[in-house]
Amino acid sequence: MTGVRPVLVVVGPPGAGKSTVGRLAAERLGVPFRDVDEDIVAATGKPIADIFTEDGEPAFRSLEEEAVRRALAEHPGVLALGGGAVLAPGTRALLADHAVVFLNVGLAEGARRTGLSTARPLLAGLNPRATFRALLEARLPLYREVATVEISTDGIEPEQVADLAVAALTGTG
């Protein structure tokens, strides 16, 4: 272990703004930004939706857990995790000593932001709104388990959310 670690880890459900807010927070802190989903796409050469479709969710989760482990050990900036990364007990354990911001989003706002898109494989199906509701309910306790701070993103701009995240991290809020 080199002692390199993220200054901030961003978690939350699809549509919470993890990548957008993570990039803005990194910019404010003057550190690099990294997105674990982008790492997985780069490593496999396939969009995440294709990994789910062709290889299945368990294969994706295995790739995701390894990508998170690697990023937590080597990234010195702001790190955004995929919405389901907290499902892995090993990932939750690794997050225990990190500054973790949970970006919470309500059902209506999350559905609006994601458009319940087929690019988001877990939301594809007959009733994406019900699927999204179940996903939020199942993951909420896990996001809260790993979070050092929770920010509701409903009704506020990503710039404001990033400011709140940085303030929470630096103790200036």
C-alpha positions as CSV (number, residue, x, y, z in Angstrom):
1,M,0.0,0.0,0.0
2,T,1.5,3.3,-1.1
3,G,-0.7,5.5,1.1
4,V,-2.5,6.9,-1.9
5,R,-6.2,7.1,-1.3
6,P,-9.2,9.1,-2.5
7,V,-9.9,12.3,-0.7
8,L,-13.6,11.7,-1.3
9,V,-15.8,8.8,-2.5
10,V,-19.2,9.4,-4.0
11,V,-22.0,6.8,-3.8
12,G,-25.7,6.8,-4.6
13,P,-28.4,5.4,-6.9
14,P,-28.7,6.0,-10.6
15,G,-29.6,9.6,-11.3
16,A,-28.2,10.9,-8.1
17,G,-25.4,12.8,-9.9
18,K,-22.4,10.9,-8.8
19,S,-20.3,11.6,-11.9
20,T,-21.4,15.2,-12.4
21,V,-21.0,16.1,-8.7
22,G,-17.8,14.1,-8.4
23,R,-16.2,16.0,-11.3
24,L,-17.3,19.3,-9.8
25,A,-16.0,18.4,-6.3
26,A,-12.7,17.3,-7.8
27,E,-12.4,20.6,-9.6
28,R,-13.1,22.6,-6.5
29,L,-10.5,20.5,-4.5
30,G,-7.9,20.6,-7.3
31,V,-7.6,16.9,-7.5
32,P,-8.3,14.3,-10.3
33,F,-11.7,12.7,-10.8
34,R,-12.2,9.0,-11.5
35,D,-15.3,7.0,-12.2
36,V,-15.3,3.2,-11.6
37,D,-17.9,2.6,-14.3
38,E,-15.6,4.3,-16.8
39,D,-12.7,2.1,-15.5
40,I,-14.8,-1.1,-16.2
41,V,-15.8,0.1,-19.7
42,A,-12.1,0.8,-20.5
43,A,-10.9,-2.5,-19.1
44,T,-13.5,-4.6,-20.9
45,G,-14.0,-2.6,-24.1
46,K,-17.8,-3.0,-23.6
47,P,-20.6,-0.7,-22.4
48,I,-21.9,-1.7,-18.9
49,A,-25.3,-2.6,-20.5
50,D,-23.6,-5.1,-22.8
51,I,-21.7,-6.6,-19.8
52,F,-25.0,-7.2,-18.0
53,T,-26.7,-8.6,-21.2
54,E,-23.8,-10.8,-22.4
55,D,-22.1,-11.8,-19.2
56,G,-24.8,-11.3,-16.5
57,E,-25.0,-9.2,-13.4
58,P,-22.8,-11.5,-11.2
59,A,-19.9,-11.1,-13.7
60,F,-20.4,-7.4,-13.8
61,R,-20.4,-7.2,-9.9
62,S,-17.2,-9.2,-9.8
63,L,-15.5,-6.8,-12.2
64,E,-16.9,-3.8,-10.3
65,E,-15.7,-5.1,-6.9
66,E,-12.1,-5.5,-8.3
67,A,-12.2,-2.1,-10.0
68,V,-13.4,-0.4,-6.8
69,R,-10.6,-2.2,-4.8
70,R,-8.0,-1.0,-7.3
71,A,-9.3,2.5,-7.4
72,L,-9.5,2.9,-3.6
73,A,-5.8,1.8,-3.4
74,E,-4.4,4.0,-6.1
75,H,-6.6,7.1,-6.8
76,P,-5.7,10.3,-5.0
77,G,-8.7,12.4,-5.9
78,V,-12.5,12.1,-6.0
79,L,-13.8,8.7,-6.9
80,A,-17.4,7.9,-8.1
81,L,-18.7,4.4,-7.6
82,G,-21.4,2.7,-9.6
83,G,-24.8,2.7,-8.0
84,G,-24.7,-1.0,-7.1
85,A,-21.1,-1.1,-5.8
86,V,-22.3,-1.0,-2.2
87,L,-24.0,-4.3,-2.7
88,A,-20.7,-6.1,-2.2
89,P,-19.8,-6.6,1.5
90,G,-16.1,-6.4,0.6
91,T,-16.6,-3.0,-1.0
92,R,-18.6,-1.8,2.1
93,A,-15.7,-3.0,4.3
94,L,-13.1,-1.2,2.2
95,L,-15.1,2.1,2.4
96,A,-15.2,2.0,6.2
97,D,-12.2,4.3,6.6
98,H,-12.9,6.7,3.7
99,A,-14.7,10.0,3.4
100,V,-17.9,8.9,1.6
101,V,-20.7,11.2,0.4
102,F,-24.0,9.5,-0.3
103,L,-26.0,11.5,-2.9
104,N,-29.6,10.7,-2.1
105,V,-32.3,11.2,-4.8
106,G,-36.0,10.6,-4.4
107,L,-38.0,8.3,-6.7
108,A,-39.6,11.0,-8.8
109,E,-36.4,13.0,-9.3
110,G,-34.3,9.9,-9.9
111,A,-36.8,8.6,-12.5
112,R,-36.8,12.0,-14.2
113,R,-32.9,12.2,-14.3
114,T,-32.4,8.7,-15.6
115,G,-35.3,8.8,-18.0
116,L,-35.5,5.1,-16.8
117,S,-33.1,4.5,-19.6
118,T,-32.2,1.2,-21.2
119,A,-28.6,2.3,-21.0
120,R,-29.1,1.5,-17.3
121,P,-29.5,-2.2,-17.3
122,L,-31.2,-2.6,-14.0
123,L,-33.9,-0.2,-15.0
124,A,-34.7,-2.0,-18.3
125,G,-37.9,-4.1,-18.1
126,L,-41.6,-4.0,-18.0
127,N,-42.0,-1.6,-15.1
128,P,-38.8,0.5,-14.7
129,R,-40.4,2.8,-12.1
130,A,-41.3,-0.1,-9.8
131,T,-37.8,-1.5,-10.4
132,F,-36.2,1.8,-9.5
133,R,-38.4,2.1,-6.3
134,A,-37.3,-1.4,-5.2
135,L,-33.7,-0.6,-6.0
136,L,-33.8,2.6,-3.9
137,E,-35.5,0.8,-1.0
138,A,-33.0,-2.1,-1.0
139,R,-29.9,0.0,-1.3
140,L,-30.7,2.9,1.0
141,P,-29.5,1.2,4.2
142,L,-26.3,0.2,2.4
143,Y,-25.6,3.7,1.2
144,R,-26.2,5.0,4.7
145,E,-23.9,2.3,6.2
146,V,-20.9,3.5,4.2
147,A,-21.6,7.2,4.2
148,T,-19.9,9.8,6.3
149,V,-22.3,12.4,5.0
150,E,-25.6,12.3,3.2
151,I,-26.8,15.0,0.8
152,S,-30.3,15.1,-0.8
153,T,-29.9,16.1,-4.4
154,D,-33.6,16.7,-5.1
155,G,-34.3,20.2,-6.3
156,I,-30.7,21.6,-6.1
157,E,-28.2,22.1,-8.9
158,P,-25.1,19.9,-9.1
159,E,-22.8,22.9,-8.4
160,Q,-24.6,23.3,-5.0
161,V,-24.4,19.6,-4.2
162,A,-20.6,19.7,-5.0
163,D,-20.2,22.8,-2.7
164,L,-22.0,20.9,0.1
165,A,-19.9,17.8,-0.4
166,V,-16.6,19.9,-0.3
167,A,-17.9,21.8,2.7
168,A,-18.6,18.5,4.5
169,L,-15.2,17.1,3.6
170,T,-13.3,20.3,4.7
171,G,-15.5,21.1,7.7
172,T,-16.3,24.5,6.2
173,G,-20.1,24.0,6.0
